[in-house]
Amino acid sequence: MSDTTTRICIYPGCERPAIPPHPLGGPPGSFCDLEEHNALSAHQERQRRTAAQPGGGGPEPGENQ
Ligand SMILES: [Zn+2]
């Protein structure tokens, strides 16, 4: 298998292709080319979606179980 697998931006709801890793090396990108899609914003969006889901509206998610 070649290393041509298309990575998809891991931002919640985003289906844009992630940026390719730098040709000189470095970690492969997990997000697309949108500046607003990064680890911090993705984390915040996930929490926002989790809080918006029915049944998960507790003020302290994680304390339920
Ligand atoms: Zn994205």
PDB file of the backbone (N, CA, C, O) and the ligand in Angstrom, with CONECT records:
HET     ZN  A 101       1
ATOM      1  N   MET A   1       0.840  -1.196   0.000  1.00  0.00           N
ATOM      2  CA  MET A   1       0.000   0.000   0.000  1.00  0.00           C
ATOM      3  C   MET A   1       0.877   1.249   0.000  1.00  0.00           C
ATOM      4  O   MET A   1       1.803   1.375   0.801  1.00  0.00           O
ATOM      5  N   SER A   2       0.577   2.142  -0.887  1.00  0.00           N
ATOM      6  CA  SER A   2       1.356   3.369  -0.939  1.00  0.00           C
ATOM      7  C   SER A   2       0.825   4.378   0.080  1.00  0.00           C
ATOM      8  O   SER A   2      -0.247   4.204   0.660  1.00  0.00           O
ATOM      9  N   ASP A   3       1.590   5.408   0.271  1.00  0.00           N
ATOM     10  CA  ASP A   3       1.215   6.399   1.277  1.00  0.00           C
ATOM     11  C   ASP A   3       0.438   7.540   0.637  1.00  0.00           C
ATOM     12  O   ASP A   3       0.770   8.713   0.806  1.00  0.00           O
ATOM     13  N   THR A   4      -0.596   7.173  -0.096  1.00  0.00           N
ATOM     14  CA  THR A   4      -1.371   8.196  -0.792  1.00  0.00           C
ATOM     15  C   THR A   4      -2.765   8.329  -0.196  1.00  0.00           C
ATOM     16  O   THR A   4      -3.653   8.947  -0.783  1.00  0.00           O
ATOM     17  N   THR A   5      -2.939   7.741   0.971  1.00  0.00           N
ATOM     18  CA  THR A   5      -4.248   7.820   1.603  1.00  0.00           C
ATOM     19  C   THR A   5      -4.623   9.272   1.882  1.00  0.00           C
ATOM     20  O   THR A   5      -3.871  10.022   2.505  1.00  0.00           O
ATOM     21  N   THR A   6      -5.768   9.633   1.418  1.00  0.00           N
ATOM     22  CA  THR A   6      -6.221  11.000   1.640  1.00  0.00           C
ATOM     23  C   THR A   6      -6.733  11.163   3.062  1.00  0.00           C
ATOM     24  O   THR A   6      -7.658  10.476   3.496  1.00  0.00           O
ATOM     25  N   ARG A   7      -6.109  12.086   3.771  1.00  0.00           N
ATOM     26  CA  ARG A   7      -6.534  12.341   5.144  1.00  0.00           C
ATOM     27  C   ARG A   7      -7.624  13.402   5.122  1.00  0.00           C
ATOM     28  O   ARG A   7      -7.591  14.342   4.327  1.00  0.00           O
ATOM     29  N   ILE A   8      -8.573  13.228   6.001  1.00  0.00           N
ATOM     30  CA  ILE A   8      -9.662  14.186   6.088  1.00  0.00           C
ATOM     31  C   ILE A   8      -9.509  15.015   7.353  1.00  0.00           C
ATOM     32  O   ILE A   8      -9.122  14.507   8.405  1.00  0.00           O
ATOM     33  N   CYS A   9      -9.815  16.277   7.231  1.00  0.00           N
ATOM     34  CA  CYS A   9      -9.750  17.175   8.377  1.00  0.00           C
ATOM     35  C   CYS A   9     -10.546  16.584   9.537  1.00  0.00           C
ATOM     36  O   CYS A   9     -11.686  16.156   9.359  1.00  0.00           O
ATOM     37  N   ILE A  10      -9.946  16.564  10.717  1.00  0.00           N
ATOM     38  CA  ILE A  10     -10.604  15.948  11.868  1.00  0.00           C
ATOM     39  C   ILE A  10     -11.517  16.917  12.590  1.00  0.00           C
ATOM     40  O   ILE A  10     -12.116  16.570  13.608  1.00  0.00           O
ATOM     41  N   TYR A  11     -11.629  18.131  12.071  1.00  0.00           N
ATOM     42  CA  TYR A  11     -12.556  19.086  12.686  1.00  0.00           C
ATOM     43  C   TYR A  11     -13.970  18.533  12.565  1.00  0.00           C
ATOM     44  O   TYR A  11     -14.367  18.089  11.488  1.00  0.00           O
ATOM     45  N   PRO A  12     -14.739  18.553  13.658  1.00  0.00           N
ATOM     46  CA  PRO A  12     -16.098  17.998  13.641  1.00  0.00           C
ATOM     47  C   PRO A  12     -16.939  18.575  12.506  1.00  0.00           C
ATOM     48  O   PRO A  12     -17.116  19.789  12.399  1.00  0.00           O
ATOM     49  N   GLY A  13     -17.450  17.686  11.667  1.00  0.00           N
ATOM     50  CA  GLY A  13     -18.320  18.119  10.596  1.00  0.00           C
ATOM     51  C   GLY A  13     -17.599  18.547   9.341  1.00  0.00           C
ATOM     52  O   GLY A  13     -18.231  18.771   8.308  1.00  0.00           O
ATOM     53  N   CYS A  14     -16.291  18.664   9.413  1.00  0.00           N
ATOM     54  CA  CYS A  14     -15.532  19.103   8.256  1.00  0.00           C
ATOM     55  C   CYS A  14     -15.098  17.885   7.437  1.00  0.00           C
ATOM     56  O   CYS A  14     -14.574  16.913   7.982  1.00  0.00           O
ATOM     57  N   GLU A  15     -15.319  17.951   6.149  1.00  0.00           N
ATOM     58  CA  GLU A  15     -14.944  16.825   5.289  1.00  0.00           C
ATOM     59  C   GLU A  15     -13.925  17.247   4.244  1.00  0.00           C
ATOM     60  O   GLU A  15     -13.729  16.573   3.232  1.00  0.00           O
ATOM     61  N   ARG A  16     -13.286  18.371   4.510  1.00  0.00           N
ATOM     62  CA  ARG A  16     -12.254  18.835   3.583  1.00  0.00           C
ATOM     63  C   ARG A  16     -10.998  17.988   3.766  1.00  0.00           C
ATOM     64  O   ARG A  16     -10.732  17.499   4.864  1.00  0.00           O
ATOM     65  N   PRO A  17     -10.240  17.816   2.711  1.00  0.00           N
ATOM     66  CA  PRO A  17      -8.997  17.052   2.845  1.00  0.00           C
ATOM     67  C   PRO A  17      -7.991  17.792   3.709  1.00  0.00           C
ATOM     68  O   PRO A  17      -7.833  19.009   3.609  1.00  0.00           O
ATOM     69  N   ALA A  18      -7.326  17.041   4.548  1.00  0.00           N
ATOM     70  CA  ALA A  18      -6.314  17.661   5.391  1.00  0.00           C
ATOM     71  C   ALA A  18      -5.122  18.057   4.540  1.00  0.00           C
ATOM     72  O   ALA A  18      -4.854  17.467   3.493  1.00  0.00           O
ATOM     73  N   ILE A  19      -4.428  19.053   5.009  1.00  0.00           N
ATOM     74  CA  ILE A  19      -3.245  19.495   4.268  1.00  0.00           C
ATOM     75  C   ILE A  19      -2.197  18.388   4.291  1.00  0.00           C
ATOM     76  O   ILE A  19      -2.058  17.682   5.290  1.00  0.00           O
ATOM     77  N   PRO A  20      -1.471  18.238   3.210  1.00  0.00           N
ATOM     78  CA  PRO A  20      -0.447  17.193   3.149  1.00  0.00           C
ATOM     79  C   PRO A  20       0.720  17.548   4.059  1.00  0.00           C
ATOM     80  O   PRO A  20       0.956  18.722   4.347  1.00  0.00           O
ATOM     81  N   PRO A  21       1.438  16.547   4.504  1.00  0.00           N
ATOM     82  CA  PRO A  21       2.610  16.813   5.357  1.00  0.00           C
ATOM     83  C   PRO A  21       3.668  17.590   4.589  1.00  0.00           C
ATOM     84  O   PRO A  21       3.748  17.510   3.364  1.00  0.00           O
ATOM     85  N   HIS A  22       4.460  18.327   5.309  1.00  0.00           N
ATOM     86  CA  HIS A  22       5.501  19.125   4.679  1.00  0.00           C
ATOM     87  C   HIS A  22       6.472  18.217   3.928  1.00  0.00           C
ATOM     88  O   HIS A  22       6.885  17.186   4.459  1.00  0.00           O
ATOM     89  N   PRO A  23       6.841  18.586   2.704  1.00  0.00           N
ATOM     90  CA  PRO A  23       7.751  17.744   1.904  1.00  0.00           C
ATOM     91  C   PRO A  23       9.092  17.524   2.568  1.00  0.00           C
ATOM     92  O   PRO A  23       9.772  16.537   2.288  1.00  0.00           O
ATOM     93  N   LEU A  24       9.476  18.426   3.436  1.00  0.00           N
ATOM     94  CA  LEU A  24      10.769  18.274   4.111  1.00  0.00           C
ATOM     95  C   LEU A  24      10.642  17.496   5.407  1.00  0.00           C
ATOM     96  O   LEU A  24      11.614  17.318   6.141  1.00  0.00           O
ATOM     97  N   GLY A  25       9.440  17.040   5.674  1.00  0.00           N
ATOM     98  CA  GLY A  25       9.245  16.268   6.888  1.00  0.00           C
ATOM     99  C   GLY A  25       8.345  16.996   7.867  1.00  0.00           C
ATOM    100  O   GLY A  25       7.813  18.067   7.576  1.00  0.00           O
ATOM    101  N   GLY A  26       8.191  16.401   9.012  1.00  0.00           N
ATOM    102  CA  GLY A  26       7.311  16.989  10.008  1.00  0.00           C
ATOM    103  C   GLY A  26       6.043  16.185  10.111  1.00  0.00           C
ATOM    104  O   GLY A  26       5.769  15.322   9.276  1.00  0.00           O
ATOM    105  N   PRO A  27       5.275  16.466  11.129  1.00  0.00           N
ATOM    106  CA  PRO A  27       4.043  15.704  11.354  1.00  0.00           C
ATOM    107  C   PRO A  27       3.025  15.994  10.261  1.00  0.00           C
ATOM    108  O   PRO A  27       2.916  17.129   9.797  1.00  0.00           O
ATOM    109  N   PRO A  28       2.282  14.978   9.851  1.00  0.00           N
ATOM    110  CA  PRO A  28       1.234  15.178   8.856  1.00  0.00           C
ATOM    111  C   PRO A  28       0.116  16.013   9.427  1.00  0.00           C
ATOM    112  O   PRO A  28      -0.185  15.943  10.618  1.00  0.00           O
ATOM    113  N   GLY A  29      -0.491  16.795   8.579  1.00  0.00           N
ATOM    114  CA  GLY A  29      -1.570  17.651   9.042  1.00  0.00           C
ATOM    115  C   GLY A  29      -2.822  16.858   9.344  1.00  0.00           C
ATOM    116  O   GLY A  29      -3.139  15.889   8.654  1.00  0.00           O
ATOM    117  N   SER A  30      -3.516  17.267  10.355  1.00  0.00           N
ATOM    118  CA  SER A  30      -4.766  16.606  10.694  1.00  0.00           C
ATOM    119  C   SER A  30      -5.952  17.481  10.331  1.00  0.00           C
ATOM    120  O   SER A  30      -7.103  17.063  10.454  1.00  0.00           O
ATOM    121  N   PHE A  31      -5.667  18.691   9.886  1.00  0.00           N
ATOM    122  CA  PHE A  31      -6.737  19.631   9.579  1.00  0.00           C
ATOM    123  C   PHE A  31      -6.573  20.148   8.160  1.00  0.00           C
ATOM    124  O   PHE A  31      -5.511  20.023   7.550  1.00  0.00           O
ATOM    125  N   CYS A  32      -7.668  20.741   7.641  1.00  0.00           N
ATOM    126  CA  CYS A  32      -7.622  21.281   6.293  1.00  0.00           C
ATOM    127  C   CYS A  32      -6.915  22.638   6.320  1.00  0.00           C
ATOM    128  O   CYS A  32      -6.279  23.013   7.306  1.00  0.00           O
ATOM    129  N   ASP A  33      -7.046  23.349   5.220  1.00  0.00           N
ATOM    130  CA  ASP A  33      -6.293  24.599   5.122  1.00  0.00           C
ATOM    131  C   ASP A  33      -7.010  25.793   5.755  1.00  0.00           C
ATOM    132  O   ASP A  33      -6.541  26.927   5.659  1.00  0.00           O
ATOM    133  N   LEU A  34      -8.128  25.536   6.389  1.00  0.00           N
ATOM    134  CA  LEU A  34      -8.816  26.630   7.063  1.00  0.00           C
ATOM    135  C   LEU A  34      -8.103  26.960   8.366  1.00  0.00           C
ATOM    136  O   LEU A  34      -7.873  26.080   9.196  1.00  0.00           O
ATOM    137  N   GLU A  35      -7.757  28.213   8.540  1.00  0.00           N
ATOM    138  CA  GLU A  35      -7.018  28.605   9.739  1.00  0.00           C
ATOM    139  C   GLU A  35      -7.830  28.369  11.013  1.00  0.00           C
ATOM    140  O   GLU A  35      -7.282  28.127  12.089  1.00  0.00           O
ATOM    141  N   GLU A  36      -9.156  28.447  10.856  1.00  0.00           N
ATOM    142  CA  GLU A  36      -9.997  28.271  12.045  1.00  0.00           C
ATOM    143  C   GLU A  36     -10.105  26.816  12.458  1.00  0.00           C
ATOM    144  O   GLU A  36     -10.636  26.510  13.525  1.00  0.00           O
ATOM    145  N   HIS A  37      -9.612  25.924  11.630  1.00  0.00           N
ATOM    146  CA  HIS A  37      -9.645  24.512  11.982  1.00  0.00           C
ATOM    147  C   HIS A  37      -8.287  24.109  12.536  1.00  0.00           C
ATOM    148  O   HIS A  37      -7.328  23.892  11.795  1.00  0.00           O
ATOM    149  N   ASN A  38      -8.233  24.018  13.837  1.00  0.00           N
ATOM    150  CA  ASN A  38      -6.999  23.598  14.492  1.00  0.00           C
ATOM    151  C   ASN A  38      -7.369  22.806  15.736  1.00  0.00           C
ATOM    152  O   ASN A  38      -8.548  22.634  16.046  1.00  0.00           O
ATOM    153  N   ALA A  39      -6.372  22.332  16.435  1.00  0.00           N
ATOM    154  CA  ALA A  39      -6.617  21.463  17.584  1.00  0.00           C
ATOM    155  C   ALA A  39      -7.514  22.133  18.619  1.00  0.00           C
ATOM    156  O   ALA A  39      -8.413  21.506  19.178  1.00  0.00           O
ATOM    157  N   LEU A  40      -7.258  23.409  18.862  1.00  0.00           N
ATOM    158  CA  LEU A  40      -8.031  24.108  19.889  1.00  0.00           C
ATOM    159  C   LEU A  40      -9.488  24.297  19.468  1.00  0.00           C
ATOM    160  O   LEU A  40     -10.403  23.998  20.235  1.00  0.00           O
ATOM    161  N   SER A  41      -9.701  24.790  18.252  1.00  0.00           N
ATOM    162  CA  SER A  41     -11.068  25.043  17.805  1.00  0.00           C
ATOM    163  C   SER A  41     -11.830  23.731  17.650  1.00  0.00           C
ATOM    164  O   SER A  41     -13.029  23.679  17.923  1.00  0.00           O
ATOM    165  N   ALA A  42     -11.153  22.678  17.218  1.00  0.00           N
ATOM    166  CA  ALA A  42     -11.804  21.379  17.061  1.00  0.00           C
ATOM    167  C   ALA A  42     -12.244  20.859  18.426  1.00  0.00           C
ATOM    168  O   ALA A  42     -13.337  20.310  18.564  1.00  0.00           O
ATOM    169  N   HIS A  43     -11.401  21.030  19.422  1.00  0.00           N
ATOM    170  CA  HIS A  43     -11.729  20.588  20.778  1.00  0.00           C
ATOM    171  C   HIS A  43     -12.947  21.355  21.302  1.00  0.00           C
ATOM    172  O   HIS A  43     -13.854  20.774  21.899  1.00  0.00           O
ATOM    173  N   GLN A  44     -12.948  22.646  21.072  1.00  0.00           N
ATOM    174  CA  GLN A  44     -14.062  23.474  21.529  1.00  0.00           C
ATOM    175  C   GLN A  44     -15.349  23.098  20.808  1.00  0.00           C
ATOM    176  O   GLN A  44     -16.421  23.069  21.413  1.00  0.00           O
ATOM    177  N   GLU A  45     -15.239  22.807  19.504  1.00  0.00           N
ATOM    178  CA  GLU A  45     -16.418  22.438  18.727  1.00  0.00           C
ATOM    179  C   GLU A  45     -16.976  21.099  19.196  1.00  0.00           C
ATOM    180  O   GLU A  45     -18.192  20.915  19.256  1.00  0.00           O
ATOM    181  N   ARG A  46     -16.087  20.166  19.528  1.00  0.00           N
ATOM    182  CA  ARG A  46     -16.543  18.865  20.020  1.00  0.00           C
ATOM    183  C   ARG A  46     -17.301  19.019  21.329  1.00  0.00           C
ATOM    184  O   ARG A  46     -18.349  18.404  21.528  1.00  0.00           O
ATOM    185  N   GLN A  47     -16.767  19.840  22.214  1.00  0.00           N
ATOM    186  CA  GLN A  47     -17.437  20.057  23.495  1.00  0.00           C
ATOM    187  C   GLN A  47     -18.771  20.737  23.278  1.00  0.00           C
ATOM    188  O   GLN A  47     -19.757  20.438  23.951  1.00  0.00           O
ATOM    189  N   ARG A  48     -18.786  21.663  22.323  1.00  0.00           N
ATOM    190  CA  ARG A  48     -20.011  22.379  22.031  1.00  0.00           C
ATOM    191  C   ARG A  48     -21.064  21.402  21.518  1.00  0.00           C
ATOM    192  O   ARG A  48     -22.223  21.470  21.927  1.00  0.00           O
ATOM    193  N   ARG A  49     -20.674  20.504  20.637  1.00  0.00           N
ATOM    194  CA  ARG A  49     -21.618  19.526  20.087  1.00  0.00           C
ATOM    195  C   ARG A  49     -22.046  18.533  21.154  1.00  0.00           C
ATOM    196  O   ARG A  49     -23.215  18.151  21.208  1.00  0.00           O
ATOM    197  N   THR A  50     -21.139  18.119  21.985  1.00  0.00           N
ATOM    198  CA  THR A  50     -21.471  17.175  23.046  1.00  0.00           C
ATOM    199  C   THR A  50     -22.487  17.786  24.002  1.00  0.00           C
ATOM    200  O   THR A  50     -23.439  17.124  24.417  1.00  0.00           O
ATOM    201  N   ALA A  51     -22.282  19.025  24.338  1.00  0.00           N
ATOM    202  CA  ALA A  51     -23.179  19.712  25.256  1.00  0.00           C
ATOM    203  C   ALA A  51     -24.545  19.924  24.637  1.00  0.00           C
ATOM    204  O   ALA A  51     -25.546  20.029  25.345  1.00  0.00           O
ATOM    205  N   ALA A  52     -24.586  19.989  23.320  1.00  0.00           N
ATOM    206  CA  ALA A  52     -25.841  20.251  22.625  1.00  0.00           C
ATOM    207  C   ALA A  52     -26.654  18.988  22.414  1.00  0.00           C
ATOM    208  O   ALA A  52     -27.829  19.052  22.053  1.00  0.00           O
ATOM    209  N   GLN A  53     -26.030  17.839  22.641  1.00  0.00           N
ATOM    210  CA  GLN A  53     -26.755  16.595  22.425  1.00  0.00           C
ATOM    211  C   GLN A  53     -27.737  16.343  23.562  1.00  0.00           C
ATOM    212  O   GLN A  53     -27.436  16.614  24.725  1.00  0.00           O
ATOM    213  N   PRO A  54     -28.931  15.815  23.216  1.00  0.00           N
ATOM    214  CA  PRO A  54     -29.930  15.493  24.240  1.00  0.00           C
ATOM    215  C   PRO A  54     -29.404  14.440  25.206  1.00  0.00           C
ATOM    216  O   PRO A  54     -28.806  13.450  24.783  1.00  0.00           O
ATOM    217  N   GLY A  55     -29.620  14.644  26.476  1.00  0.00           N
ATOM    218  CA  GLY A  55     -29.180  13.676  27.465  1.00  0.00           C
ATOM    219  C   GLY A  55     -27.773  13.942  27.943  1.00  0.00           C
ATOM    220  O   GLY A  55     -27.326  13.344  28.922  1.00  0.00           O
ATOM    221  N   GLY A  56     -27.082  14.812  27.279  1.00  0.00           N
ATOM    222  CA  GLY A  56     -25.703  15.093  27.677  1.00  0.00           C
ATOM    223  C   GLY A  56     -25.564  16.527  28.151  1.00  0.00           C
ATOM    224  O   GLY A  56     -24.487  17.119  28.085  1.00  0.00           O
ATOM    225  N   GLY A  57     -26.658  17.069  28.625  1.00  0.00           N
ATOM    226  CA  GLY A  57     -26.651  18.487  28.983  1.00  0.00           C
ATOM    227  C   GLY A  57     -26.227  18.761  30.402  1.00  0.00           C
ATOM    228  O   GLY A  57     -26.579  19.800  30.962  1.00  0.00           O
ATOM    229  N   GLY A  58     -25.487  17.863  30.991  1.00  0.00           N
ATOM    230  CA  GLY A  58     -25.028  18.089  32.362  1.00  0.00           C
ATOM    231  C   GLY A  58     -23.992  19.188  32.390  1.00  0.00           C
ATOM    232  O   GLY A  58     -23.249  19.374  31.427  1.00  0.00           O
ATOM    233  N   PRO A  59     -23.939  19.919  33.496  1.00  0.00           N
ATOM    234  CA  PRO A  59     -22.962  21.004  33.623  1.00  0.00           C
ATOM    235  C   PRO A  59     -21.546  20.474  33.739  1.00  0.00           C
ATOM    236  O   PRO A  59     -20.585  21.176  33.427  1.00  0.00           O
ATOM    237  N   GLU A  60     -21.419  19.222  34.193  1.00  0.00           N
ATOM    238  CA  GLU A  60     -20.102  18.635  34.355  1.00  0.00           C
ATOM    239  C   GLU A  60     -20.030  17.305  33.618  1.00  0.00           C
ATOM    240  O   GLU A  60     -20.112  16.252  34.249  1.00  0.00           O
ATOM    241  N   PRO A  61     -19.880  17.329  32.301  1.00  0.00           N
ATOM    242  CA  PRO A  61     -19.774  16.068  31.533  1.00  0.00           C
ATOM    243  C   PRO A  61     -18.617  15.221  32.049  1.00  0.00           C
ATOM    244  O   PRO A  61     -17.510  15.718  32.260  1.00  0.00           O
ATOM    245  N   GLY A  62     -18.890  13.944  32.245  1.00  0.00           N
ATOM    246  CA  GLY A  62     -17.846  13.075  32.755  1.00  0.00           C
ATOM    247  C   GLY A  62     -18.125  12.666  34.190  1.00  0.00           C
ATOM    248  O   GLY A  62     -17.564  11.689  34.686  1.00  0.00           O
ATOM    249  N   GLU A  63     -18.988  13.413  34.851  1.00  0.00           N
ATOM    250  CA  GLU A  63     -19.328  13.100  36.227  1.00  0.00           C
ATOM    251  C   GLU A  63     -20.552  12.194  36.317  1.00  0.00           C
ATOM    252  O   GLU A  63     -20.937  11.768  37.406  1.00  0.00           O
ATOM    253  N   ASN A  64     -21.159  11.904  35.174  1.00  0.00           N
ATOM    254  CA  ASN A  64     -22.406  11.138  35.150  1.00  0.00           C
ATOM    255  C   ASN A  64     -22.173   9.652  35.431  1.00  0.00           C
ATOM    256  O   ASN A  64     -23.029   8.975  35.999  1.00  0.00           O
ATOM    257  N   GLN A  65     -21.027   9.169  35.033  1.00  0.00           N
ATOM    258  CA  GLN A  65     -20.795   7.745  35.208  1.00  0.00           C
ATOM    259  C   GLN A  65     -19.587   7.494  36.078  1.00  0.00           C
ATOM    260  O   GLN A  65     -19.240   6.341  36.334  1.00  0.00           O
TER     261      GLN A  65
HETATM  262 ZN    ZN A 101     -11.434  21.506   8.272  1.00  0.00          ZN2+
END
